[in-house]
């Protein structure tokens, strides 16, 4: 069916997509820092919401929705890597103390 990626949380998904794919019982899973990455599993689709970056991804169809958990893990790993990199970064105004 397809994978639809939205770079803005206000643009996704369209009404037609919601009515077509995002119906029925939903199973909700939270990942990442403070559970800000949410994976919603529907019978015929998966919807991945990254509230850190505002990215939304709709995996439509049974075949494509199997890719959603892998993408959720990739997003979590990406955010953890970014967080570690920002913690280890020092600006030039910090001085190292001498022994």
C-alpha positions in Angstrom: 0.0 0.0 0.0 2.7 2.5 0.9 4.7 4.4 3.5 3.9 8.1 4.0 6.3 10.3 5.8 5.3 13.7 7.2 8.0 16.2 8.4 5.4 18.3 10.2 3.0 17.1 12.9 0.3 19.3 11.5 0.2 17.9 8.0 -0.4 14.2 8.7 -2.3 12.1 7.9 -5.0 13.2 5.5 -8.6 12.6 6.3 -8.9 10.1 3.5 -5.9 8.2 4.9 -7.3 8.2 8.5 -10.7 6.9 7.2 -9.1 4.3 5.0 -6.3 2.9 7.2 -6.6 4.1 10.8 -9.8 2.4 11.9 -10.6 -0.5 14.2 -8.9 -1.5 17.4 -5.6 0.2 18.1 -2.6 -1.0 20.1 -0.4 1.8 21.5 3.3 1.5 22.4 5.6 4.2 23.8 9.4 4.4 23.3 12.3 6.7 23.8 12.9 9.5 26.3 9.7 10.2 28.3 7.7 8.0 25.8 7.8 10.7 23.2 7.9 8.2 20.3 4.5 6.5 19.9 3.7 3.5 17.7 0.0 2.9 17.0 -0.9 -0.4 15.5 -4.2 -0.8 13.6 -5.4 -3.9 11.8 -4.3 -2.5 8.4 -1.8 0.1 9.2 0.8 1.4 11.7 1.3 5.0 12.6 4.6 6.2 14.1 4.7 9.6 15.9 8.0 11.2 16.9 7.0 14.1 19.2 10.7 15.1 19.6 11.2 16.0 15.9 7.5 16.3 15.0 7.9 13.6 12.3 4.9 11.3 11.5 5.0 8.1 9.4 2.0 6.1 8.2 2.7 2.5 7.2 -0.3 1.5 5.2 -1.0 -2.2 4.4 -0.1 -5.3 6.2 3.3 -5.8 4.4 4.5 -2.2 5.0 3.3 -2.0 8.6 5.8 -4.8 9.6 8.5 -2.2 9.0 7.1 0.1 11.7 8.7 -1.5 14.8 12.1 -1.4 13.2 11.7 2.3 12.3 10.6 3.0 15.9 13.8 1.4 17.2 15.9 3.4 14.7 14.3 6.7 15.9 15.0 5.8 19.5 18.6 5.0 18.7 19.0 8.2 16.7 17.7 10.3 19.6 19.9 8.5 22.1 22.9 9.1 19.9 22.1 12.8 19.5 21.5 13.2 23.3 24.9 11.6 24.1 26.7 13.8 21.5 25.1 17.0 23.0 26.2 16.0 26.5 29.8 15.4 25.5 30.0 18.7 23.6 31.9 21.6 25.3 32.0 25.2 24.1 35.2 27.1 24.1 34.4 29.1 27.3 34.9 26.0 29.5 38.4 25.5 30.8 39.9 22.2 31.9 41.3 22.3 35.4 44.9 21.5 35.8 46.0 18.6 38.1 
